[in-house]
Amino acid sequence: MSVRRRFFGSLGLLLVAAGCAAPPSGALSFEEDLSAWRVERDQALRSPSGYLSLVGLFWLEEGTQTIGSSPACDIPLPLGRGPERVGKLTLTGGVVTFTAEPGAEVTLDGSPVSVSVMASDEKGPPPQVEAGSLTFWIIKRGDWLGVRVQDEQSPLLRSFSGTVAFPADPAWRVTGEFVPADRALVVDVPNVLGTTYKEEVSGAIRVTLAGMEMELLPTGDPEEGLFLVFGDGTNGDETYGGGRFLRIDPPDSDGQVVLDFNRTYHPPCAFSPFTTCPRPLLERPVTIEY
């Protein structure tokens, strides 16, 4: 007979040291290894194709919309960036077609383009239209289709001075237990758009923090690694109000997982308004069998 347990989707308190695990072994010390990870994280943010380069997000309506740097366009790109008229995007029955403006210097994935159906990012990297320093592509969020625009000359990217982090503390590296479910649970994950999307949860992580037993709902395939969106008492004060992310290596043969809260990081929405990040699950219990 299966036992019903209640799992909570977010941490509703300020995390403190508990259940410490030994620092990772290897040539680098704990502090050196964490420092290298933080440098790599900052380098990713500084990438011309990273989230700091985003300069626009526009949701498409059924029919045809013009796109270009002219304010008269339905989808206005940053002034002075790219042609005044890049072309047209036509949404018909869930299919987006891009038609380039005659004479405009635009390419699709590096090749000349006149007319092309634009797949969204729903099933992998989407095709990208390039116009000067600008690039745009189609994203899908729920039933919405939108145009996401990035600029390798983004002012936010150029002014980025690096992230600020809490001091390294091995006590924040804790060991938990991944408890697989009898069957995957489909949950509604809230996002910054005010909507939700479906994600599968294949189990829960039991961990003790501040003397309290908690059960967290990560997403992802346990064999490939887990992903946790969580909130705590620092949100909106010392950290981003919408929570933080943590990636977790696959459970070992005994179901043990290491949660290194030194490696939590802000979601893209902490840096850019043109993103669609998930938020921690609502602080209400859901039931899962295991």
C-alpha positions as CSV (number, residue, x, y, z in Angstrom):
1,M,0.0,0.0,0.0
2,S,1.4,3.4,-0.9
3,V,1.7,6.1,1.7
4,R,0.4,9.6,1.0
5,R,2.8,12.4,2.0
6,R,2.5,16.1,1.6
7,F,5.2,17.9,-0.3
8,F,5.7,21.7,-0.4
9,G,7.0,23.5,-3.5
10,S,9.0,26.2,-1.8
11,L,11.0,27.0,1.3
12,G,9.0,29.4,3.4
13,L,11.8,30.6,5.6
14,L,15.4,31.9,5.7
15,L,17.7,29.0,5.1
16,V,20.4,28.3,7.7
17,A,23.1,25.8,8.2
18,A,22.0,22.2,9.0
19,G,22.8,18.7,7.9
20,C,26.3,19.6,6.5
21,A,28.1,17.4,4.0
22,A,31.8,17.3,3.4
23,P,33.1,19.7,0.7
24,P,33.7,18.1,-2.7
25,S,37.0,16.3,-3.1
26,G,39.5,17.2,-5.9
27,A,42.3,19.4,-6.7
28,L,40.4,22.6,-5.9
29,S,39.4,23.6,-2.4
30,F,35.7,24.2,-1.7
31,E,36.2,28.0,-2.0
32,E,38.3,27.7,-5.2
33,D,35.7,25.4,-6.8
34,L,32.9,27.7,-5.9
35,S,34.8,30.8,-7.1
36,A,35.4,29.1,-10.4
37,W,31.7,28.3,-10.8
38,R,30.8,31.9,-10.0
39,V,33.3,33.3,-12.6
40,E,31.8,30.9,-15.2
41,R,28.3,32.1,-14.3
42,D,29.3,35.8,-14.7
43,Q,31.0,35.0,-18.0
44,A,27.7,33.4,-19.3
45,L,25.8,36.5,-18.3
46,R,28.3,38.6,-20.3
47,S,27.8,36.6,-23.4
48,P,26.4,38.6,-26.4
49,S,23.7,35.9,-26.6
50,G,22.9,35.9,-22.9
51,Y,19.9,37.3,-21.1
52,L,21.5,40.7,-20.5
53,S,21.4,41.2,-24.3
54,L,17.6,41.0,-24.4
55,V,15.9,44.3,-25.5
56,G,12.4,43.3,-26.3
57,L,9.5,40.8,-26.0
58,F,6.3,41.2,-28.0
59,W,3.3,38.9,-28.0
60,L,1.9,38.3,-31.4
61,E,-1.8,38.7,-32.4
62,E,-3.5,36.8,-35.1
63,G,-2.8,38.5,-38.5
64,T,0.2,40.5,-39.8
65,Q,2.5,42.7,-37.8
66,T,5.3,44.8,-39.1
67,I,8.7,44.8,-37.4
68,G,11.5,47.3,-37.6
69,S,13.3,50.2,-35.9
70,S,10.7,52.7,-37.1
71,P,8.3,53.7,-34.3
72,A,5.5,53.2,-36.9
73,C,6.1,49.5,-36.9
74,D,3.8,47.2,-34.9
75,I,6.8,45.6,-33.3
76,P,9.3,48.5,-32.8
77,L,12.9,47.6,-32.5
78,P,15.4,49.9,-30.7
79,L,15.8,53.2,-32.5
80,G,18.9,53.2,-34.7
81,R,19.3,49.4,-34.5
82,G,18.7,47.6,-37.8
83,P,16.5,48.6,-40.8
84,E,13.5,50.8,-40.3
85,R,11.5,48.0,-41.8
86,V,12.8,44.5,-41.3
87,G,9.7,42.8,-42.6
88,K,6.4,41.3,-41.5
89,L,5.4,38.5,-39.1
90,T,2.1,36.8,-39.9
91,L,0.4,34.6,-37.3
92,T,-2.2,32.3,-38.8
93,G,-3.6,29.4,-36.8
94,G,-0.6,29.0,-34.6
95,V,1.9,29.3,-37.5
96,V,4.3,32.3,-37.8
97,T,5.6,33.3,-41.2
98,F,8.3,35.9,-41.6
99,T,8.5,38.0,-44.8
100,A,11.6,40.1,-45.2
101,E,11.2,43.7,-46.4
102,P,12.6,44.0,-50.0
103,G,16.1,45.5,-49.9
104,A,16.5,45.0,-46.1
105,E,19.7,43.4,-45.1
106,V,18.4,40.6,-43.0
107,T,19.4,36.9,-42.8
108,L,17.9,33.8,-41.2
109,D,20.5,31.7,-39.4
110,G,23.2,33.4,-41.4
111,S,21.6,32.8,-44.9
112,P,19.6,35.3,-47.1
113,V,15.8,35.0,-46.5
114,S,12.7,36.3,-48.3
115,V,9.9,34.2,-46.8
116,S,10.1,31.5,-44.1
117,V,8.0,29.8,-41.5
118,M,9.4,30.5,-38.1
119,A,9.3,27.6,-35.6
120,S,9.1,28.5,-31.9
121,D,11.5,27.5,-29.2
122,E,9.0,24.9,-27.9
123,K,11.0,21.9,-29.2
124,G,14.5,23.2,-29.3
125,P,16.6,26.2,-30.5
126,P,14.4,28.2,-33.0
127,P,15.6,29.8,-36.2
128,Q,16.8,33.4,-35.7
129,V,16.5,36.5,-37.9
130,E,19.5,38.8,-37.9
131,A,19.4,42.4,-38.7
132,G,22.5,44.5,-37.9
133,S,23.3,44.0,-34.2
134,L,19.8,42.7,-33.6
135,T,18.5,39.1,-33.6
136,F,14.9,38.0,-33.0
137,W,13.1,34.6,-32.8
138,I,9.8,33.1,-31.8
139,I,9.0,31.8,-28.3
140,K,5.9,29.9,-27.1
141,R,4.6,30.2,-23.6
142,G,1.3,28.3,-23.1
143,D,-1.0,29.4,-25.9
144,W,1.0,32.6,-26.5
145,L,3.5,33.1,-29.3
146,G,5.9,36.0,-29.0
147,V,9.0,37.7,-30.5
148,R,12.0,37.9,-28.4
149,V,14.7,40.4,-29.4
150,Q,18.3,40.6,-28.4
151,D,21.0,43.2,-29.2
152,E,24.7,42.4,-28.9
153,Q,25.1,46.1,-28.2
154,S,22.6,46.1,-25.3
155,P,23.2,48.9,-22.8
156,L,22.4,46.5,-20.0
157,L,25.0,44.1,-21.2
158,R,27.6,46.8,-21.6
159,S,27.0,48.2,-18.2
160,F,27.0,44.9,-16.3
161,S,29.6,44.9,-13.5
162,G,29.1,41.4,-12.2
163,T,26.9,39.7,-9.6
164,V,27.2,40.0,-5.9
165,A,27.2,36.8,-3.8
166,F,27.0,35.7,-0.2
167,P,30.3,34.6,1.3
168,A,31.2,31.0,0.6
169,D,30.1,28.7,3.5
170,P,30.4,24.9,3.4
171,A,27.6,24.7,5.9
172,W,25.2,25.5,3.1
173,R,26.2,22.3,1.3
174,V,23.7,19.8,2.6
175,T,22.7,16.2,1.8
176,G,19.1,15.2,1.2
177,E,17.3,12.1,0.0
178,F,15.5,11.8,-3.2
179,V,12.3,9.8,-2.8
180,P,10.9,8.7,-6.2
181,A,7.2,8.7,-6.7
182,D,5.2,5.7,-7.8
183,R,4.2,7.7,-10.8
184,A,5.0,11.2,-12.0
185,L,2.9,14.1,-10.7
186,V,2.0,16.9,-13.1
187,V,2.0,20.2,-11.4
188,D,1.1,23.8,-12.4
189,V,4.2,25.9,-12.2
190,P,3.5,29.7,-11.9
191,N,5.5,32.2,-13.9
192,V,6.1,35.9,-14.1
193,L,3.5,36.3,-16.8
194,G,0.8,35.4,-14.3
195,T,0.0,32.1,-16.0
196,T,1.1,28.5,-15.3
197,Y,2.6,25.7,-17.3
198,K,2.7,22.0,-16.7
199,E,5.8,20.2,-15.4
200,E,6.4,16.7,-14.3
201,V,7.7,15.9,-10.8
202,S,9.1,12.5,-10.4
203,G,9.6,12.6,-6.6
204,A,10.6,14.7,-3.7
205,I,13.8,15.7,-1.9
206,R,13.8,15.3,1.9
207,V,16.2,17.5,3.6
208,T,16.7,18.9,7.1
209,L,17.4,22.6,7.5
210,A,17.4,24.5,10.8
211,G,16.3,21.4,12.6
212,M,13.1,21.2,10.4
213,E,12.4,18.4,7.9
214,M,11.4,19.7,4.5
215,E,10.2,18.1,1.3
216,L,10.9,19.9,-1.9
217,L,9.5,19.3,-5.3
218,P,12.2,19.5,-8.0
219,T,11.5,19.0,-11.7
220,G,13.7,17.3,-14.3
221,D,14.8,13.7,-15.0
222,P,16.5,12.2,-11.9
223,E,19.0,10.4,-14.2
224,E,20.1,13.6,-15.8
225,G,19.8,16.0,-12.9
226,L,17.1,17.9,-11.0
227,F,16.1,21.5,-11.0
228,L,14.6,23.4,-8.0
229,V,12.9,26.8,-8.0
230,F,12.6,27.9,-4.4
231,G,11.8,30.9,-2.3
232,D,13.0,31.9,1.2
233,G,13.0,34.7,3.6
234,T,15.7,36.7,1.8
235,N,13.5,37.2,-1.3
236,G,12.7,40.8,-2.0
237,D,15.4,42.0,0.5
238,E,18.8,40.5,0.0
239,T,17.8,38.4,-3.1
240,Y,15.4,38.7,-6.0
241,G,11.8,38.7,-5.0
242,G,10.8,36.0,-7.4
243,G,12.9,33.2,-5.9
244,R,16.1,31.5,-6.9
245,F,17.2,28.5,-8.9
246,L,19.4,25.5,-8.0
247,R,20.6,22.7,-10.2
248,I,21.2,19.3,-8.5
249,D,23.3,16.4,-9.7
250,P,21.5,13.0,-10.1
251,P,20.9,11.0,-7.0
252,D,23.5,8.4,-6.1
253,S,22.8,4.7,-5.8
254,D,21.4,5.2,-2.3
255,G,19.1,8.1,-3.4
256,Q,21.3,10.7,-1.8
257,V,21.5,14.2,-3.4
258,V,23.7,17.2,-2.5
259,L,22.1,20.6,-2.4
260,D,24.8,23.3,-2.5
261,F,22.9,26.5,-1.7
262,N,26.1,28.4,-2.3
263,R,25.3,27.7,-6.0
264,T,21.8,29.1,-6.0
265,Y,21.4,31.8,-8.6
266,H,19.0,34.4,-9.7
267,P,16.6,33.6,-12.6
268,P,16.9,35.6,-15.8
269,C,14.0,37.8,-14.7
270,A,16.2,39.3,-12.0
271,F,18.2,40.9,-14.8
272,S,15.8,41.4,-17.6
273,P,12.0,42.2,-18.0
274,F,12.0,40.4,-21.3
275,T,12.1,36.9,-19.8
276,T,9.4,34.4,-18.7
277,C,10.8,32.8,-15.6
278,P,9.0,30.2,-13.4
279,R,8.3,31.1,-9.8
280,P,8.3,28.8,-6.8
281,L,5.3,26.6,-6.4
282,L,2.6,28.1,-4.4
283,E,2.9,27.4,-0.6
284,R,0.2,24.9,-0.5
285,P,0.6,21.1,-0.2
286,V,0.1,18.7,-3.1
287,T,-0.3,15.0,-2.7
288,I,2.0,12.5,-4.3
289,E,2.3,8.7,-3.8
290,Y,5.5,6.8,-3.3
